[in-house]
């Protein structure tokens, strides 16, 4: 939505449905806005999320606008996603992720925290799969979106506490927030939160909760919470069984905390998730999984450890998991095939004729000038016609290559083969076709260009 008044109308309509929110503000990209509903238990929050998306669409339509929930519609510009704020509480409302002022003394918090680290590390593939779709594949790892590699940001305070547990088996102190000097005389210095924030982390601890930042803007948050809740529940069960049978509870607890942190500390990363060096470190040194696309991660839902997790908790049956695998990949394939065929139509029936028409006008202009006076060079017209002609040849070639890849796609025997071929061949040809089309947009007269330009799409709505 494009202005404060219309955002307020969306909030009002959401309130009528019982969905309250506390935050609405502009985001980084043009005409991009953020809305934050009030926390609720997971199943209600999922319903609220669906209602909000529907309301956004309806309010936009009433104002003659479109609410675009696509994760990454514009290259080089921030995409859109969801921050799934997740915590775990007792039935009487105690937040088990509240560290308190001295988290090193809060054994209950440290136990729950280490269970979560184990869960995220063990089932990182499931969490990545829960955020897998066509649009989100373009978003992850680009322009302030978290990377496709699962890591956990804890902040320097908690990282220091866990380091103490690893080295000595016990934590004796917690780092306090440092004084932040603003450098502005008219403003007072203030204490910096020791937990801080990290926008590049896909799973970040933020005070008394985690933010799972991988989920796409058009997605339901149901799958992400199913996978996260199931993984954490399994960790809690394993540790509960172990501790309940331990002859010395305190000794067993300290030893378990120490061993768990050692085993899963590879998932903790407080640095810059956008840095190429992190990709190398994560995959080569730490052994973390990197699944940049939907076809890479979805097959792992059928890994034995994941099947045992989800069937053991009676979340899914094995046939249901196989059905999910098939459906997600089939949706991926159908979506991209539709996009590819649409792209061919746009380039072949709209863009090529537009470029040719503009080149013809320039050629006629140059010929008319020459007829008037042979001394006129017509350098601009000649050079522009030359460039446009080269682009039309390249576009025509890339259209044919994309068509051939779509024909070859029909020989795929399974949905997994089809998805892999689309990832490795069709998407590559689509990207190659886009390059000359984008270049042509920048040098074709506006009156000939058949679609809204990139600039108009981004900045046309005030």
N, C-alpha and C positions, 0 to 999 in steps of 0.2 A: 504494500500500500504506500501511497506517495506523500501523505502529509499527516500532521498530528491529529487533525480533526477526524480523518478516516480511521486512524489507528484507534482513537477513542471509541469510535462506533463499533469497531471489532471487539474491543474490550467489553463494551456495554452488552453486545449480543452474547458474548461468552458468559458474562455474569448471569444473564437470563437463563442460561442452560446449567447454571450451577458450577461453572468453571471460573474461578477467580485467579487473577494474576497481579503481580506487584511491580513488574518491570516492563517497560516498552521504550525503545530508543533506537536511534539510527545506528547502523553498523557501518563497516568500512566501505563496502562497495556502493556505487550509486543505487538509490532506490531500494537498498537492503535494510531490513529492520529486524530487531530481535524482540521476542516476547517471552516472558518467563511465568508460567503458571505456578501457583502455590503448591508446595510439596503435598503429596498424598501417598497412601499405600500403593504398592505397585500396580495392582489390577485397576484401581480407580484412576491412577495417573495415566495409564495406557488409554483408558476411555477418554479422559480429558484431552489427551494429545490428539486423538482422532477428531474430537469435536472442534478443537481449535483449528485444525487444518481445514475442516469443512467450512467453518465460519469465516475464515480468511478468504476462501474462494468466493463465498456468497457475498460478502461485503464488497469485495473488489468488483464483482460482476454488477452490483447495484450502482457502482460509480463509473461503469464503463471501462473498467481496468481489468487486468489479469494478475492474479497472485501466482507468481511462478515459484513453485516449490522444488524445481530441479536443482540438484546439488551443485552443478558446475556448468552453467550455460555459456559463460564467457571465458575464453582463454586469457590468462594473464591478469584476471581479476578475482578477488576473493570469492570462493564458493560459499554455499550455505549448508549448515549441518545442525545437529542437535547436541546439546550437552545433557547427557542423562545423569543427573545428580542422584547418586545412590548412597544410601547408608543403611545400617541394620539396627533395629531397635527391639527392645523387649516388649512383651505385651502390655506392660504398664508405662511405656513411653520413654524408657532410658535408652539414649543413643550410645551404642557400643563403640562407635567411632569418635567419641568425644575424648580427646587425649588429656584434657585438664591442663593445669599450669605446669605440672611436673610429669610428663608422659613416661619418664623412666621409672616412676614408681607405680604407674597404672598397669598392673600385670594383666588385668582383664582386657584392656585396650590393646596391649602388645600381643596377646594371644589371638585376638580377632584379626589384628593387622597381619600377623604372620600367616594366618589361615588364608587371608585374601591374597597375599603374595603367592602362596603355593597354588591357589586356584587359578590365578591369572597366568602364571607361568606354565602350569600343566595344561591348561585348556585355552591357550592364546589363540589357537586355530579356530576354536568354536566362537570366541568373541569376535574375531575378524570375520568369520562367516556370517555372524548376526548383523553385520553392517555392509554386506555385499550386495551391490546392485550396479546397474549400468552407470547411472549418474555419479554414484559415490566413487567408482573406480577413477573417474576423472578428477575428483576433488582431493582424495587422500594424498598427502604429501605435496600439495600445491597451494601456495598463497594462503598462509596461516591456517591451513587444515593440518590435522595430525598426520604423521606418516602411517603407512600400512603395517609397520612393525609395532607389535605390542610392547610397551615398556611402562613402568610405573614411576611417577614422580612423587617423591615424599617430602622434599624440602630438606634443608640442611639440618634442622633440629632432629627430625625423626631418623634421618640417615645416620647422624652421629650416635643416637641411642642404639640403633641396630648394630653399628660398628662396635660399640662397647660390648654388646651381648655376644658378638662373634669372638672378640679378642679375650674377654675375661669370663664370659658366662653370666655377667650381671651388669646392669647399667646403674651408674651412680649419680649422674647429673644430666640436665637438659640445657641445651644452648638457649639463651634468651634472645628476644628480638633486639637488634642493634639500632642505635640511633641513626636516623636517615637525615642527612644534612641537605636541605633544599637548595642552598646557595643563594636564596633570595632573602634579603634583609627584612622585608616586610612580612615574611612568613616564618612561623616558628618551626624548629626542627621537631620531628616526631619519631616515635618508635616504629621500626619496620617489623612487620609480622614475620616470625621465624619460619612459618610454613610457606610464605610467599606464594607465587603462582607460576605456572609454566604453560604458556599457550601452545607450545609445540608438543606436549605430551598427550598421547591418546588416553591415558588413564592416570589422572592426577589427583593427589590428596589435597583438598582445599579446606583446611580448618577442622571440620568434623564430618566430612563426607568425601567420597570420590566422585570425580567427573569422568564419565566415559564419553569421550569426545569424537568417537569414530562414526556414530550413527548419522545417516544422511537425513537431509531436511525433509524429504518426501516419505521417509520410512516410518512405519510403526515402531514404537519403542518396545513392543511386546517381546520380540525375539531376543533383543539385547538383554533384557531383564531375565528372560527365561534362562539363557545361557549363563549369565552372571550369577543368578541366584542358585542354579543347580551346581555350578562349580564350587561356589563358596560353601553351600550346604554339605557337599561331599567332603571338603576339607575339614569342616567342623565335626562331621560324623567320625572321621578317622581319628582326629585328635581326642574327641570325647571318649571313644572306645578305649584308646590307649591310656588316657589319664585316669579313667574310672577303674582300671585294673592295676594301676601302678601301686606298688607297696609304699612308696614315699612320694606323695603328690608333689610337694614343692621341688624336690630334686628332679623328678621326672619332667615337671613343667619347664624348669630352667634349661635342662638338657634338650628338651624338644624345641624350645624357642631358638636356642643356639644352633642346633642342627638344621632346622628349617630355614633360617636366615642364610646359613652357609650354602645350603643346597639351591636356594632360589634367589640369591642376591643378584644374579645375572639380569633379572628382570628390572632392577632398580636403575633408573637413569635420570639424573637431574639436569643434564645438559641440553644442548640445542638439537632437537629432533630433526631439523631441516638440514643439518650439516651432512655433507656427503661422507665425511669421516665416520659419522655415527652409523650409517648404513653398513660400512665396511666392518666397523667394530662389532655391531650387533650380530651380523650374520657369520663373520669369519672367526671372531674371537669369542663371542658369547654364545654362539649357537642358537640365536633367536630366529624364529621363522619370519620370512618376508614374503607375503602373498599380495602382490600389487594389484591383482585382478580377481574378478569373481570366479573364473574357471580355475584359478590357482588354489583358492581356499575352500570352495564348496565341497569338492570330493572328500575333504578331511572330516566332514560330518559323519562319514561312514567308517572312520578309523575305529578300531576295536575299543580303545579307551573311551572314546566319545559315545559310542553305542552303549557301552556298559554303564557309563554315567547316566545317560538320559533314560535308558530302559530300567536301570536299577532303581531310580527314583520315581518310576512310573509317569514320567513326563511324556515320553513318546514310546511307541512300540517300534520294533525294528522296521517293519513295513512302512510305518509312518515316516521314519527317518529317510528311508529310500525314496519315498514319495516326495519328501521335501527336497531332497537332492535333485530329483528329476525336474520338479516344478521350477525351482530357482534357476537352474541352468536353461530350461526351456524358455522361461521369461526373458532371460539374458539374451538368448539367441534370437527370439522373435523381435525383441526391442531393437537390436542392432540391425537385423535384416530390414526391418521397416525403415529405420533411419538411413541405411545405405541406399535402399531403393528410392527413398525421398530425395536423397542427395543427388543421385543420378538424374532424377527428373528435374530438380532445380537447376543443375549445371547444364543439362542438355537442352532443356526446353525454355529456360529463362535467362541464365547467365550468358551462354554462348551467343544467342540472338542479340542480347543487349550490347555485348562487346562489339559484335560485328556491325551492328547499326551505328554505334558511335564511331567506329573506325571508318565506316562508309561516309559518314558526315564529314569527318576530318579529311578524307581523300577528296571528296567533292569540293571542300573549301580550298584545299591546296591546288586542285586543278583550276578552280575559278580564279585564284590569285595568279597562277601562272599564265592563264589566258589573258588576264588584264595586263600583266607585266612579267616577262620572262626573267627579269632580274631579281624578282622576289624569291628568296630562298625557301620559304615555307619549312624552316628547320624544325619548328615545334611539331607541326602537323605530321611531317614525314617520320620523325623520331617516335612520336606517339603511336602512329599507325604501325610502325615496325614493332614496337613493344607489345601492342595489343594483339597483333597477328601471332607473335611468338607465344603469348599467353593462351590464345585460342587453340593453337596447336597442342600446347602442353595439356590444357584442360581436356581436349578431345581424347588425347592419349590416355590420360589418367582415368577418364570415364570408362574407356574400353577395358582397362586393366581391372577396374573395380567390378565391372560387369562379369568379366571372366572369373574373378574370385568368387562371385555370388553363384555362378554356374557350378564351379568346382565344389562349392559348399554342399551341393545336393548329393554328392557321393558319400558324405559322412554317414556312417552306419549307426552311431550312437550319439546321444545328446552330449556326452562328454567329448567325443571327437569333434562334433559340430562346434561346441563352445571353444575348444582349443584352436580350431581352424579360424574362427572369427577373431579370436585374440591375436593370432600370429599372422593372419593374412588380410582379412577383410578390414579390420581397424587400421592396419598399416596403409592399405590402399585409400581408405577414407581420409586419413591424415595427409597423404600425398596429394590427393585431389584438392583438399582445402587450401593448400599453400598458394597455387596460382589463382584460385578464386578470390582469396583474400587480397592478393596483390592487385588483381583486376579491379576490385572494389575501390581501391585507393586512387586509381587513375582514370576510371570511367566517369563521364559526366553524370551528375546526379539524376538528371531527367531521364537517363536511359537505364539506370540501375533499377532492377525490378523489385527489390526488397528494401525494407528499412536498413540503413547502414548500421554498422557497429556502433558508431557514435550516437545515432538516433535512438537505438535500442537502450543504450546505457544512460543517456542524458536527456532523452526526449521528454520524460515525465518529470515535471518540477515538483 
